[in-house]
Amino acid sequence: MKIDSAIPQPFGPLPPASRPDGAPAPAPAAGSDSSRVAFSAAARGLLAMQDGAADIDAERVAALREAIAAGRLSIDPGRIADGLIASARELLG
């Protein structure tokens, strides 16, 4: 498995060739300010989470990469299962 730090940015206009329907982008209405977009609260929250730089412990990632390369990484299936169960319980309330 390859861990890549380059995360594509999904937000922004699609170029005409990559639009799902193949249609050109509609022209802005006369007198409209086409450079302004209003995001919903949910979209603003997702944009705030997208940076995520603080969510990744680069030192831990480097240590895991080294352990995988050296064959020293041990997997504890019980710990993984306990984490999944705890997560499911938290989601279910």
Protein Blocks (a to p, Z undefined) as FASTA:
>chain_A
ZZdfbdcdfbdcddfklgfnlpacddddehiafkbccddfklmmmmmmmnommmpcfklm
mmmmmmmmnopaccdfklmmmmmmmmmmmmnZZ
